[in-house]
Amino acid sequence: MLQIIASLAPYLLILVCPLMMIFMMRGMHGGHNMHGGHNMKSQDMIRQDEEIAQLKAKNEQMAKDLAELKVKRK
């Protein structure tokens, strides 16, 4: 019996790796449906796009202010 287990041990170790990967990947997502994660990402992306738009507007305003200061300085 011990010889059988010893001879199967390398194969069992090889089989354990993919099974562990499946369970770990599932655990990373909490076992939930993947679609919920995509919705959260899209909401986060929308928020980030809004923040980027605000930062671009502020950057443009600062560039205009800087140009005005340069003109006044001369």
PDB file of N, H, CA, C and O in Angstrom:
ATOM      1  N   MET A   1       0.823  -1.194   0.000  1.00  0.00           N
ATOM      2  CA  MET A   1       0.000   0.000   0.000  1.00  0.00           C
ATOM      3  C   MET A   1       0.871   1.264   0.000  1.00  0.00           C
ATOM      4  O   MET A   1       0.607   2.220  -0.728  1.00  0.00           O
ATOM      5  N   LEU A   2       1.906   1.240   0.829  1.00  0.00           N
ATOM      6  H   LEU A   2       2.121   0.463   1.421  1.00  0.00           H
ATOM      7  CA  LEU A   2       2.809   2.381   0.909  1.00  0.00           C
ATOM      8  C   LEU A   2       3.547   2.584  -0.406  1.00  0.00           C
ATOM      9  O   LEU A   2       3.824   3.718  -0.797  1.00  0.00           O
ATOM     10  N   GLN A   3       3.865   1.495  -1.085  1.00  0.00           N
ATOM     11  H   GLN A   3       3.641   0.573  -0.768  1.00  0.00           H
ATOM     12  CA  GLN A   3       4.549   1.592  -2.377  1.00  0.00           C
ATOM     13  C   GLN A   3       3.638   2.222  -3.427  1.00  0.00           C
ATOM     14  O   GLN A   3       4.101   2.982  -4.278  1.00  0.00           O
ATOM     15  N   ILE A   4       2.364   1.911  -3.370  1.00  0.00           N
ATOM     16  H   ILE A   4       1.988   1.294  -2.679  1.00  0.00           H
ATOM     17  CA  ILE A   4       1.411   2.485  -4.328  1.00  0.00           C
ATOM     18  C   ILE A   4       1.312   3.994  -4.107  1.00  0.00           C
ATOM     19  O   ILE A   4       1.345   4.769  -5.063  1.00  0.00           O
ATOM     20  N   ILE A   5       1.193   4.399  -2.865  1.00  0.00           N
ATOM     21  H   ILE A   5       1.166   3.770  -2.089  1.00  0.00           H
ATOM     22  CA  ILE A   5       1.107   5.831  -2.553  1.00  0.00           C
ATOM     23  C   ILE A   5       2.392   6.535  -2.967  1.00  0.00           C
ATOM     24  O   ILE A   5       2.351   7.632  -3.524  1.00  0.00           O
ATOM     25  N   ALA A   6       3.526   5.909  -2.696  1.00  0.00           N
ATOM     26  H   ALA A   6       3.559   5.018  -2.243  1.00  0.00           H
ATOM     27  CA  ALA A   6       4.812   6.503  -3.058  1.00  0.00           C
ATOM     28  C   ALA A   6       4.959   6.613  -4.568  1.00  0.00           C
ATOM     29  O   ALA A   6       5.543   7.580  -5.057  1.00  0.00           O
ATOM     30  N   SER A   7       4.445   5.647  -5.313  1.00  0.00           N
ATOM     31  H   SER A   7       3.971   4.862  -4.915  1.00  0.00           H
ATOM     32  CA  SER A   7       4.564   5.703  -6.768  1.00  0.00           C
ATOM     33  C   SER A   7       3.591   6.715  -7.373  1.00  0.00           C
ATOM     34  O   SER A   7       3.856   7.260  -8.445  1.00  0.00           O
ATOM     35  N   LEU A   8       2.476   6.969  -6.703  1.00  0.00           N
ATOM     36  H   LEU A   8       2.260   6.526  -5.832  1.00  0.00           H
ATOM     37  CA  LEU A   8       1.494   7.931  -7.211  1.00  0.00           C
ATOM     38  C   LEU A   8       1.780   9.364  -6.758  1.00  0.00           C
ATOM     39  O   LEU A   8       1.202  10.304  -7.304  1.00  0.00           O
ATOM     40  N   ALA A   9       2.642   9.544  -5.789  1.00  0.00           N
ATOM     41  H   ALA A   9       3.111   8.781  -5.345  1.00  0.00           H
ATOM     42  CA  ALA A   9       2.909  10.866  -5.222  1.00  0.00           C
ATOM     43  C   ALA A   9       3.306  11.905  -6.270  1.00  0.00           C
ATOM     44  O   ALA A   9       2.761  13.008  -6.234  1.00  0.00           O
ATOM     45  N   PRO A  10       4.222  11.622  -7.200  1.00  0.00           N
ATOM     46  CA  PRO A  10       4.563  12.652  -8.193  1.00  0.00           C
ATOM     47  C   PRO A  10       3.366  13.064  -9.051  1.00  0.00           C
ATOM     48  O   PRO A  10       3.206  14.240  -9.378  1.00  0.00           O
ATOM     49  N   TYR A  11       2.533  12.098  -9.411  1.00  0.00           N
ATOM     50  H   TYR A  11       2.662  11.143  -9.146  1.00  0.00           H
ATOM     51  CA  TYR A  11       1.356  12.409 -10.224  1.00  0.00           C
ATOM     52  C   TYR A  11       0.343  13.226  -9.427  1.00  0.00           C
ATOM     53  O   TYR A  11      -0.282  14.144  -9.955  1.00  0.00           O
ATOM     54  N   LEU A  12       0.191  12.884  -8.162  1.00  0.00           N
ATOM     55  H   LEU A  12       0.699  12.137  -7.732  1.00  0.00           H
ATOM     56  CA  LEU A  12      -0.733  13.636  -7.320  1.00  0.00           C
ATOM     57  C   LEU A  12      -0.261  15.079  -7.144  1.00  0.00           C
ATOM     58  O   LEU A  12      -1.073  16.004  -7.139  1.00  0.00           O
ATOM     59  N   LEU A  13       1.032  15.266  -7.001  1.00  0.00           N
ATOM     60  H   LEU A  13       1.692  14.515  -7.005  1.00  0.00           H
ATOM     61  CA  LEU A  13       1.564  16.628  -6.883  1.00  0.00           C
ATOM     62  C   LEU A  13       1.314  17.434  -8.154  1.00  0.00           C
ATOM     63  O   LEU A  13       0.998  18.622  -8.094  1.00  0.00           O
ATOM     64  N   ILE A  14       1.458  16.780  -9.300  1.00  0.00           N
ATOM     65  H   ILE A  14       1.715  15.815  -9.349  1.00  0.00           H
ATOM     66  CA  ILE A  14       1.213  17.462 -10.575  1.00  0.00           C
ATOM     67  C   ILE A  14      -0.259  17.830 -10.707  1.00  0.00           C
ATOM     68  O   ILE A  14      -0.584  18.897 -11.228  1.00  0.00           O
ATOM     69  N   LEU A  15      -1.147  16.963 -10.243  1.00  0.00           N
ATOM     70  H   LEU A  15      -0.883  16.096  -9.820  1.00  0.00           H
ATOM     71  CA  LEU A  15      -2.579  17.240 -10.320  1.00  0.00           C
ATOM     72  C   LEU A  15      -3.019  18.300  -9.316  1.00  0.00           C
ATOM     73  O   LEU A  15      -3.996  19.010  -9.553  1.00  0.00           O
ATOM     74  N   VAL A  16      -2.316  18.412  -8.215  1.00  0.00           N
ATOM     75  H   VAL A  16      -1.522  17.836  -8.022  1.00  0.00           H
ATOM     76  CA  VAL A  16      -2.687  19.381  -7.189  1.00  0.00           C
ATOM     77  C   VAL A  16      -2.463  20.809  -7.680  1.00  0.00           C
ATOM     78  O   VAL A  16      -3.227  21.703  -7.317  1.00  0.00           O
ATOM     79  N   CYS A  17      -1.455  21.043  -8.481  1.00  0.00           N
ATOM     80  H   CYS A  17      -0.834  20.317  -8.776  1.00  0.00           H
ATOM     81  CA  CYS A  17      -1.129  22.408  -8.929  1.00  0.00           C
ATOM     82  C   CYS A  17      -2.287  23.083  -9.665  1.00  0.00           C
ATOM     83  O   CYS A  17      -2.665  24.191  -9.285  1.00  0.00           O
ATOM     84  N   PRO A  18      -2.872  22.468 -10.702  1.00  0.00           N
ATOM     85  CA  PRO A  18      -3.992  23.134 -11.370  1.00  0.00           C
ATOM     86  C   PRO A  18      -5.210  23.294 -10.469  1.00  0.00           C
ATOM     87  O   PRO A  18      -5.926  24.292 -10.556  1.00  0.00           O
ATOM     88  N   LEU A  19      -5.445  22.312  -9.606  1.00  0.00           N
ATOM     89  H   LEU A  19      -4.864  21.501  -9.536  1.00  0.00           H
ATOM     90  CA  LEU A  19      -6.580  22.425  -8.693  1.00  0.00           C
ATOM     91  C   LEU A  19      -6.386  23.588  -7.727  1.00  0.00           C
ATOM     92  O   LEU A  19      -7.329  24.329  -7.451  1.00  0.00           O
ATOM     93  N   MET A  20      -5.185  23.751  -7.218  1.00  0.00           N
ATOM     94  H   MET A  20      -4.418  23.150  -7.442  1.00  0.00           H
ATOM     95  CA  MET A  20      -4.907  24.877  -6.328  1.00  0.00           C
ATOM     96  C   MET A  20      -5.091  26.194  -7.066  1.00  0.00           C
ATOM     97  O   MET A  20      -5.614  27.158  -6.506  1.00  0.00           O
ATOM     98  N   MET A  21      -4.669  26.235  -8.306  1.00  0.00           N
ATOM     99  H   MET A  21      -4.244  25.452  -8.761  1.00  0.00           H
ATOM    100  CA  MET A  21      -4.800  27.462  -9.085  1.00  0.00           C
ATOM    101  C   MET A  21      -6.272  27.816  -9.284  1.00  0.00           C
ATOM    102  O   MET A  21      -6.658  28.978  -9.158  1.00  0.00           O
ATOM    103  N   ILE A  22      -7.083  26.824  -9.590  1.00  0.00           N
ATOM    104  H   ILE A  22      -6.770  25.880  -9.692  1.00  0.00           H
ATOM    105  CA  ILE A  22      -8.517  27.067  -9.788  1.00  0.00           C
ATOM    106  C   ILE A  22      -9.135  27.622  -8.508  1.00  0.00           C
ATOM    107  O   ILE A  22      -9.863  28.614  -8.547  1.00  0.00           O
ATOM    108  N   PHE A  23      -8.847  26.990  -7.386  1.00  0.00           N
ATOM    109  H   PHE A  23      -8.255  26.185  -7.354  1.00  0.00           H
ATOM    110  CA  PHE A  23      -9.430  27.448  -6.127  1.00  0.00           C
ATOM    111  C   PHE A  23      -8.900  28.822  -5.724  1.00  0.00           C
ATOM    112  O   PHE A  23      -9.647  29.633  -5.176  1.00  0.00           O
ATOM    113  N   MET A  24      -7.646  29.088  -5.982  1.00  0.00           N
ATOM    114  H   MET A  24      -7.039  28.429  -6.427  1.00  0.00           H
ATOM    115  CA  MET A  24      -7.086  30.388  -5.624  1.00  0.00           C
ATOM    116  C   MET A  24      -7.669  31.495  -6.501  1.00  0.00           C
ATOM    117  O   MET A  24      -7.972  32.582  -6.010  1.00  0.00           O
ATOM    118  N   MET A  25      -7.825  31.225  -7.783  1.00  0.00           N
ATOM    119  H   MET A  25      -7.579  30.342  -8.183  1.00  0.00           H
ATOM    120  CA  MET A  25      -8.409  32.232  -8.675  1.00  0.00           C
ATOM    121  C   MET A  25      -9.852  32.510  -8.276  1.00  0.00           C
ATOM    122  O   MET A  25     -10.306  33.654  -8.313  1.00  0.00           O
ATOM    123  N   ARG A  26     -10.552  31.481  -7.901  1.00  0.00           N
ATOM    124  H   ARG A  26     -10.183  30.552  -7.870  1.00  0.00           H
ATOM    125  CA  ARG A  26     -11.928  31.651  -7.461  1.00  0.00           C
ATOM    126  C   ARG A  26     -11.975  32.434  -6.161  1.00  0.00           C
ATOM    127  O   ARG A  26     -12.854  33.271  -5.957  1.00  0.00           O
ATOM    128  N   GLY A  27     -11.025  32.156  -5.290  1.00  0.00           N
ATOM    129  H   GLY A  27     -10.310  31.476  -5.456  1.00  0.00           H
ATOM    130  CA  GLY A  27     -10.968  32.866  -4.020  1.00  0.00           C
ATOM    131  C   GLY A  27     -10.631  34.337  -4.183  1.00  0.00           C
ATOM    132  O   GLY A  27     -11.084  35.168  -3.397  1.00  0.00           O
ATOM    133  N   MET A  28      -9.839  34.668  -5.197  1.00  0.00           N
ATOM    134  H   MET A  28      -9.470  33.993  -5.836  1.00  0.00           H
ATOM    135  CA  MET A  28      -9.481  36.067  -5.434  1.00  0.00           C
ATOM    136  C   MET A  28     -10.700  36.884  -5.807  1.00  0.00           C
ATOM    137  O   MET A  28     -10.790  38.066  -5.477  1.00  0.00           O
ATOM    138  N   HIS A  29     -11.631  36.257  -6.491  1.00  0.00           N
ATOM    139  H   HIS A  29     -11.557  35.296  -6.760  1.00  0.00           H
ATOM    140  CA  HIS A  29     -12.841  36.956  -6.916  1.00  0.00           C
ATOM    141  C   HIS A  29     -13.979  36.735  -5.935  1.00  0.00           C
ATOM    142  O   HIS A  29     -15.109  37.149  -6.194  1.00  0.00           O
ATOM    143  N   GLY A  30     -13.702  36.105  -4.844  1.00  0.00           N
ATOM    144  H   GLY A  30     -12.784  35.769  -4.633  1.00  0.00           H
ATOM    145  CA  GLY A  30     -14.717  35.899  -3.825  1.00  0.00           C
ATOM    146  C   GLY A  30     -15.772  34.898  -4.238  1.00  0.00           C
ATOM    147  O   GLY A  30     -16.804  34.789  -3.575  1.00  0.00           O
ATOM    148  N   GLY A  31     -15.547  34.165  -5.313  1.00  0.00           N
ATOM    149  H   GLY A  31     -14.709  34.253  -5.852  1.00  0.00           H
ATOM    150  CA  GLY A  31     -16.523  33.193  -5.769  1.00  0.00           C
ATOM    151  C   GLY A  31     -17.755  33.828  -6.379  1.00  0.00           C
ATOM    152  O   GLY A  31     -18.735  33.136  -6.654  1.00  0.00           O
ATOM    153  N   HIS A  32     -17.723  35.126  -6.595  1.00  0.00           N
ATOM    154  H   HIS A  32     -16.927  35.689  -6.372  1.00  0.00           H
ATOM    155  CA  HIS A  32     -18.878  35.814  -7.159  1.00  0.00           C
ATOM    156  C   HIS A  32     -18.840  35.754  -8.673  1.00  0.00           C
ATOM    157  O   HIS A  32     -17.840  35.376  -9.285  1.00  0.00           O
ATOM    158  N   ASN A  33     -19.940  36.132  -9.241  1.00  0.00           N
ATOM    159  H   ASN A  33     -20.751  36.439  -8.744  1.00  0.00           H
ATOM    160  CA  ASN A  33     -20.034  36.200 -10.690  1.00  0.00           C
ATOM    161  C   ASN A  33     -19.086  37.283 -11.193  1.00  0.00           C
ATOM    162  O   ASN A  33     -18.989  38.351 -10.589  1.00  0.00           O
ATOM    163  N   MET A  34     -18.405  37.021 -12.264  1.00  0.00           N
ATOM    164  H   MET A  34     -18.484  36.154 -12.755  1.00  0.00           H
ATOM    165  CA  MET A  34     -17.403  37.955 -12.783  1.00  0.00           C
ATOM    166  C   MET A  34     -18.027  39.239 -13.315  1.00  0.00           C
ATOM    167  O   MET A  34     -17.345  40.260 -13.391  1.00  0.00           O
ATOM    168  N   HIS A  35     -19.303  39.216 -13.684  1.00  0.00           N
ATOM    169  H   HIS A  35     -19.858  38.386 -13.623  1.00  0.00           H
ATOM    170  CA  HIS A  35     -19.904  40.395 -14.302  1.00  0.00           C
ATOM    171  C   HIS A  35     -19.967  41.570 -13.332  1.00  0.00           C
ATOM    172  O   HIS A  35     -19.853  42.721 -13.751  1.00  0.00           O
ATOM    173  N   GLY A  36     -20.144  41.296 -12.050  1.00  0.00           N
ATOM    174  H   GLY A  36     -20.236  40.361 -11.710  1.00  0.00           H
ATOM    175  CA  GLY A  36     -20.174  42.373 -11.071  1.00  0.00           C
ATOM    176  C   GLY A  36     -18.857  43.124 -11.029  1.00  0.00           C
ATOM    177  O   GLY A  36     -18.840  44.344 -10.864  1.00  0.00           O
ATOM    178  N   GLY A  37     -17.766  42.410 -11.176  1.00  0.00           N
ATOM    179  H   GLY A  37     -17.781  41.419 -11.309  1.00  0.00           H
ATOM    180  CA  GLY A  37     -16.464  43.050 -11.179  1.00  0.00           C
ATOM    181  C   GLY A  37     -16.287  43.972 -12.363  1.00  0.00           C
ATOM    182  O   GLY A  37     -15.675  45.034 -12.242  1.00  0.00           O
ATOM    183  N   HIS A  38     -16.820  43.575 -13.511  1.00  0.00           N
ATOM    184  H   HIS A  38     -17.317  42.712 -13.608  1.00  0.00           H
ATOM    185  CA  HIS A  38     -16.700  44.418 -14.697  1.00  0.00           C
ATOM    186  C   HIS A  38     -17.498  45.696 -14.525  1.00  0.00           C
ATOM    187  O   HIS A  38     -17.056  46.761 -14.957  1.00  0.00           O
ATOM    188  N   ASN A  39     -18.669  45.613 -13.901  1.00  0.00           N
ATOM    189  H   ASN A  39     -19.029  44.748 -13.550  1.00  0.00           H
ATOM    190  CA  ASN A  39     -19.462  46.812 -13.682  1.00  0.00           C
ATOM    191  C   ASN A  39     -18.735  47.775 -12.759  1.00  0.00           C
ATOM    192  O   ASN A  39     -18.750  48.986 -12.981  1.00  0.00           O
ATOM    193  N   MET A  40     -18.108  47.247 -11.736  1.00  0.00           N
ATOM    194  H   MET A  40     -18.096  46.263 -11.555  1.00  0.00           H
ATOM    195  CA  MET A  40     -17.370  48.110 -10.824  1.00  0.00           C
ATOM    196  C   MET A  40     -16.203  48.769 -11.537  1.00  0.00           C
ATOM    197  O   MET A  40     -15.912  49.943 -11.307  1.00  0.00           O
ATOM    198  N   LYS A  41     -15.542  48.028 -12.390  1.00  0.00           N
ATOM    199  H   LYS A  41     -15.778  47.074 -12.577  1.00  0.00           H
ATOM    200  CA  LYS A  41     -14.427  48.613 -13.118  1.00  0.00           C
ATOM    201  C   LYS A  41     -14.917  49.714 -14.036  1.00  0.00           C
ATOM    202  O   LYS A  41     -14.275  50.757 -14.152  1.00  0.00           O
ATOM    203  N   SER A  42     -16.048  49.494 -14.689  1.00  0.00           N
ATOM    204  H   SER A  42     -16.570  48.647 -14.595  1.00  0.00           H
ATOM    205  CA  SER A  42     -16.527  50.522 -15.600  1.00  0.00           C
ATOM    206  C   SER A  42     -16.941  51.765 -14.821  1.00  0.00           C
ATOM    207  O   SER A  42     -16.734  52.882 -15.295  1.00  0.00           O
ATOM    208  N   GLN A  43     -17.524  51.592 -13.630  1.00  0.00           N
ATOM    209  H   GLN A  43     -17.693  50.685 -13.245  1.00  0.00           H
ATOM    210  CA  GLN A  43     -17.878  52.748 -12.809  1.00  0.00           C
ATOM    211  C   GLN A  43     -16.618  53.468 -12.346  1.00  0.00           C
ATOM    212  O   GLN A  43     -16.567  54.698 -12.340  1.00  0.00           O
ATOM    213  N   ASP A  44     -15.615  52.709 -11.963  1.00  0.00           N
ATOM    214  H   ASP A  44     -15.657  51.710 -11.968  1.00  0.00           H
ATOM    215  CA  ASP A  44     -14.351  53.326 -11.569  1.00  0.00           C
ATOM    216  C   ASP A  44     -13.719  54.056 -12.744  1.00  0.00           C
ATOM    217  O   ASP A  44     -13.159  55.140 -12.582  1.00  0.00           O
ATOM    218  N   MET A  45     -13.810  53.463 -13.917  1.00  0.00           N
ATOM    219  H   MET A  45     -14.265  52.583 -14.048  1.00  0.00           H
ATOM    220  CA  MET A  45     -13.232  54.097 -15.101  1.00  0.00           C
ATOM    221  C   MET A  45     -13.978  55.377 -15.438  1.00  0.00           C
ATOM    222  O   MET A  45     -13.363  56.364 -15.841  1.00  0.00           O
ATOM    223  N   ILE A  46     -15.290  55.372 -15.279  1.00  0.00           N
ATOM    224  H   ILE A  46     -15.790  54.570 -14.951  1.00  0.00           H
ATOM    225  CA  ILE A  46     -16.077  56.580 -15.539  1.00  0.00           C
ATOM    226  C   ILE A  46     -15.657  57.681 -14.569  1.00  0.00           C
ATOM    227  O   ILE A  46     -15.476  58.831 -14.970  1.00  0.00           O
ATOM    228  N   ARG A  47     -15.502  57.328 -13.292  1.00  0.00           N
ATOM    229  H   ARG A  47     -15.648  56.394 -12.965  1.00  0.00           H
ATOM    230  CA  ARG A  47     -15.083  58.307 -12.289  1.00  0.00           C
ATOM    231  C   ARG A  47     -13.695  58.843 -12.613  1.00  0.00           C
ATOM    232  O   ARG A  47     -13.439  60.041 -12.490  1.00  0.00           O
ATOM    233  N   GLN A  48     -12.803  57.952 -13.028  1.00  0.00           N
ATOM    234  H   GLN A  48     -13.010  56.979 -13.128  1.00  0.00           H
ATOM    235  CA  GLN A  48     -11.450  58.385 -13.378  1.00  0.00           C
ATOM    236  C   GLN A  48     -11.467  59.280 -14.612  1.00  0.00           C
ATOM    237  O   GLN A  48     -10.718  60.254 -14.679  1.00  0.00           O
ATOM    238  N   ASP A  49     -12.314  58.959 -15.588  1.00  0.00           N
ATOM    239  H   ASP A  49     -12.923  58.168 -15.534  1.00  0.00           H
ATOM    240  CA  ASP A  49     -12.419  59.809 -16.776  1.00  0.00           C
ATOM    241  C   ASP A  49     -12.909  61.202 -16.405  1.00  0.00           C
ATOM    242  O   ASP A  49     -12.437  62.199 -16.952  1.00  0.00           O
ATOM    243  N   GLU A  50     -13.866  61.268 -15.467  1.00  0.00           N
ATOM    244  H   GLU A  50     -14.250  60.458 -15.024  1.00  0.00           H
ATOM    245  CA  GLU A  50     -14.358  62.568 -15.025  1.00  0.00           C
ATOM    246  C   GLU A  50     -13.249  63.354 -14.326  1.00  0.00           C
ATOM    247  O   GLU A  50     -13.092  64.554 -14.548  1.00  0.00           O
ATOM    248  N   GLU A  51     -12.489  62.667 -13.485  1.00  0.00           N
ATOM    249  H   GLU A  51     -12.617  61.692 -13.305  1.00  0.00           H
ATOM    250  CA  GLU A  51     -11.387  63.333 -12.796  1.00  0.00           C
ATOM    251  C   GLU A  51     -10.337  63.819 -13.785  1.00  0.00           C
ATOM    252  O   GLU A  51      -9.791  64.911 -13.626  1.00  0.00           O
ATOM    253  N   ILE A  52     -10.055  63.020 -14.796  1.00  0.00           N
ATOM    254  H   ILE A  52     -10.499  62.133 -14.925  1.00  0.00           H
ATOM    255  CA  ILE A  52      -9.079  63.418 -15.818  1.00  0.00           C
ATOM    256  C   ILE A  52      -9.573  64.641 -16.569  1.00  0.00           C
ATOM    257  O   ILE A  52      -8.798  65.556 -16.850  1.00  0.00           O
ATOM    258  N   ALA A  53     -10.864  64.663 -16.898  1.00  0.00           N
ATOM    259  H   ALA A  53     -11.493  63.920 -16.670  1.00  0.00           H
ATOM    260  CA  ALA A  53     -11.426  65.816 -17.603  1.00  0.00           C
ATOM    261  C   ALA A  53     -11.311  67.074 -16.745  1.00  0.00           C
ATOM    262  O   ALA A  53     -10.983  68.148 -17.250  1.00  0.00           O
ATOM    263  N   GLN A  54     -11.584  66.938 -15.442  1.00  0.00           N
ATOM    264  H   GLN A  54     -11.850  66.066 -15.031  1.00  0.00           H
ATOM    265  CA  GLN A  54     -11.459  68.089 -14.543  1.00  0.00           C
ATOM    266  C   GLN A  54     -10.011  68.561 -14.454  1.00  0.00           C
ATOM    267  O   GLN A  54      -9.742  69.762 -14.468  1.00  0.00           O
ATOM    268  N   LEU A  55      -9.093  67.623 -14.364  1.00  0.00           N
ATOM    269  H   LEU A  55      -9.312  66.647 -14.353  1.00  0.00           H
ATOM    270  CA  LEU A  55      -7.681  67.991 -14.290  1.00  0.00           C
ATOM    271  C   LEU A  55      -7.205  68.656 -15.574  1.00  0.00           C
ATOM    272  O   LEU A  55      -6.403  69.589 -15.532  1.00  0.00           O
ATOM    273  N   LYS A  56      -7.697  68.179 -16.722  1.00  0.00           N
ATOM    274  H   LYS A  56      -8.349  67.421 -16.756  1.00  0.00           H
ATOM    275  CA  LYS A  56      -7.328  68.807 -17.993  1.00  0.00           C
ATOM    276  C   LYS A  56      -7.848  70.232 -18.055  1.00  0.00           C
ATOM    277  O   LYS A  56      -7.153  71.134 -18.524  1.00  0.00           O
ATOM    278  N   ALA A  57      -9.076  70.436 -17.580  1.00  0.00           N
ATOM    279  H   ALA A  57      -9.640  69.704 -17.199  1.00  0.00           H
ATOM    280  CA  ALA A  57      -9.643  71.786 -17.579  1.00  0.00           C
ATOM    281  C   ALA A  57      -8.830  72.706 -16.668  1.00  0.00           C
ATOM    282  O   ALA A  57      -8.549  73.850 -17.024  1.00  0.00           O
ATOM    283  N   LYS A  58      -8.455  72.200 -15.492  1.00  0.00           N
ATOM    284  H   LYS A  58      -8.684  71.271 -15.202  1.00  0.00           H
ATOM    285  CA  LYS A  58      -7.629  73.000 -14.583  1.00  0.00           C
ATOM    286  C   LYS A  58      -6.271  73.300 -15.206  1.00  0.00           C
ATOM    287  O   LYS A  58      -5.746  74.404 -15.061  1.00  0.00           O
ATOM    288  N   ASN A  59      -5.712  72.330 -15.888  1.00  0.00           N
ATOM    289  H   ASN A  59      -6.139  71.433 -16.005  1.00  0.00           H
ATOM    290  CA  ASN A  59      -4.415  72.508 -16.536  1.00  0.00           C
ATOM    291  C   ASN A  59      -4.501  73.577 -17.617  1.00  0.00           C
ATOM    292  O   ASN A  59      -3.613  74.423 -17.725  1.00  0.00           O
ATOM    293  N   GLU A  60      -5.557  73.544 -18.411  1.00  0.00           N
ATOM    294  H   GLU A  60      -6.278  72.856 -18.322  1.00  0.00           H
ATOM    295  CA  GLU A  60      -5.740  74.557 -19.456  1.00  0.00           C
ATOM    296  C   GLU A  60      -5.884  75.944 -18.835  1.00  0.00           C
ATOM    297  O   GLU A  60      -5.314  76.917 -19.328  1.00  0.00           O
ATOM    298  N   GLN A  61      -6.657  76.025 -17.740  1.00  0.00           N
ATOM    299  H   GLN A  61      -7.120  75.235 -17.340  1.00  0.00           H
ATOM    300  CA  GLN A  61      -6.843  77.317 -17.076  1.00  0.00           C
ATOM    301  C   GLN A  61      -5.520  77.827 -16.522  1.00  0.00           C
ATOM    302  O   GLN A  61      -5.215  79.015 -16.627  1.00  0.00           O
ATOM    303  N   MET A  62      -4.744  76.939 -15.938  1.00  0.00           N
ATOM    304  H   MET A  62      -4.992  75.974 -15.852  1.00  0.00           H
ATOM    305  CA  MET A  62      -3.442  77.343 -15.403  1.00  0.00           C
ATOM    306  C   MET A  62      -2.505  77.785 -16.517  1.00  0.00           C
ATOM    307  O   MET A  62      -1.732  78.725 -16.331  1.00  0.00           O
ATOM    308  N   ALA A  63      -2.557  77.129 -17.665  1.00  0.00           N
ATOM    309  H   ALA A  63      -3.185  76.366 -17.816  1.00  0.00           H
ATOM    310  CA  ALA A  63      -1.720  77.529 -18.799  1.00  0.00           C
ATOM    311  C   ALA A  63      -2.119  78.922 -19.278  1.00  0.00           C
ATOM    312  O   ALA A  63      -1.256  79.735 -19.611  1.00  0.00           O
ATOM    313  N   LYS A  64      -3.427  79.202 -19.315  1.00  0.00           N
ATOM    314  H   LYS A  64      -4.128  78.542 -19.044  1.00  0.00           H
ATOM    315  CA  LYS A  64      -3.894  80.536 -19.709  1.00  0.00           C
ATOM    316  C   LYS A  64      -3.436  81.582 -18.699  1.00  0.00           C
ATOM    317  O   LYS A  64      -2.965  82.656 -19.073  1.00  0.00           O
ATOM    318  N   ASP A  65      -3.579  81.255 -17.409  1.00  0.00           N
ATOM    319  H   ASP A  65      -3.962  80.383 -17.105  1.00  0.00           H
ATOM    320  CA  ASP A  65      -3.150  82.190 -16.367  1.00  0.00           C
ATOM    321  C   ASP A  65      -1.654  82.465 -16.465  1.00  0.00           C
ATOM    322  O   ASP A  65      -1.218  83.605 -16.309  1.00  0.00           O
ATOM    323  N   LEU A  66      -0.884  81.443 -16.719  1.00  0.00           N
ATOM    324  H   LEU A  66      -1.238  80.516 -16.847  1.00  0.00           H
ATOM    325  CA  LEU A  66       0.563  81.600 -16.853  1.00  0.00           C
ATOM    326  C   LEU A  66       0.901  82.476 -18.054  1.00  0.00           C
ATOM    327  O   LEU A  66       1.783  83.332 -17.979  1.00  0.00           O
ATOM    328  N   ALA A  67       0.196  82.257 -19.160  1.00  0.00           N
ATOM    329  H   ALA A  67      -0.520  81.562 -19.221  1.00  0.00           H
ATOM    330  CA  ALA A  67       0.437  83.078 -20.349  1.00  0.00           C
ATOM    331  C   ALA A  67       0.103  84.540 -20.065  1.00  0.00           C
ATOM    332  O   ALA A  67       0.826  85.438 -20.496  1.00  0.00           O
ATOM    333  N   GLU A  68      -0.994  84.783 -19.340  1.00  0.00           N
ATOM    334  H   GLU A  68      -1.582  84.053 -18.990  1.00  0.00           H
ATOM    335  CA  GLU A  68      -1.368  86.157 -18.988  1.00  0.00           C
ATOM    336  C   GLU A  68      -0.313  86.796 -18.083  1.00  0.00           C
ATOM    337  O   GLU A  68       0.023  87.969 -18.249  1.00  0.00           O
ATOM    338  N   LEU A  69       0.203  86.032 -17.138  1.00  0.00           N
ATOM    339  H   LEU A  69      -0.070  85.080 -17.003  1.00  0.00           H
ATOM    340  CA  LEU A  69       1.236  86.564 -16.249  1.00  0.00           C
ATOM    341  C   LEU A  69       2.505  86.906 -17.018  1.00  0.00           C
ATOM    342  O   LEU A  69       3.170  87.900 -16.724  1.00  0.00           O
ATOM    343  N   LYS A  70       2.835  86.083 -17.998  1.00  0.00           N
ATOM    344  H   LYS A  70       2.296  85.276 -18.237  1.00  0.00           H
ATOM    345  CA  LYS A  70       4.021  86.363 -18.809  1.00  0.00           C
ATOM    346  C   LYS A  70       3.837  87.645 -19.603  1.00  0.00           C
ATOM    347  O   LYS A  70       4.774  88.431 -19.746  1.00  0.00           O
ATOM    348  N   VAL A  71       2.626  87.859 -20.124  1.00  0.00           N
ATOM    349  H   VAL A  71       1.865  87.221 -20.008  1.00  0.00           H
ATOM    350  CA  VAL A  71       2.350  89.072 -20.897  1.00  0.00           C
ATOM    351  C   VAL A  71       2.408  90.291 -19.976  1.00  0.00           C
ATOM    352  O   VAL A  71       2.974  91.318 -20.351  1.00  0.00           O
ATOM    353  N   LYS A  72       1.841  90.195 -18.796  1.00  0.00           N
ATOM    354  H   LYS A  72       1.381  89.361 -18.490  1.00  0.00           H
ATOM    355  CA  LYS A  72       1.844  91.313 -17.849  1.00  0.00           C
ATOM    356  C   LYS A  72       3.256  91.634 -17.371  1.00  0.00           C
ATOM    357  O   LYS A  72       3.579  92.789 -17.098  1.00  0.00           O
ATOM    358  N   ARG A  73       4.074  90.627 -17.275  1.00  0.00           N
ATOM    359  H   ARG A  73       3.812  89.688 -17.497  1.00  0.00           H
ATOM    360  CA  ARG A  73       5.432  90.805 -16.771  1.00  0.00           C
ATOM    361  C   ARG A  73       6.284  91.596 -17.755  1.00  0.00           C
ATOM    362  O   ARG A  73       7.195  92.312 -17.341  1.00  0.00           O
ATOM    363  N   LYS A  74       6.008  91.480 -19.039  1.00  0.00           N
ATOM    364  H   LYS A  74       5.268  90.898 -19.376  1.00  0.00           H
ATOM    365  CA  LYS A  74       6.811  92.177 -20.057  1.00  0.00           C
ATOM    366  C   LYS A  74       6.503  93.609 -20.131  1.00  0.00           C
ATOM    367  O   LYS A  74       7.095  94.327 -20.938  1.00  0.00           O
TER     368      LYS A  74
END
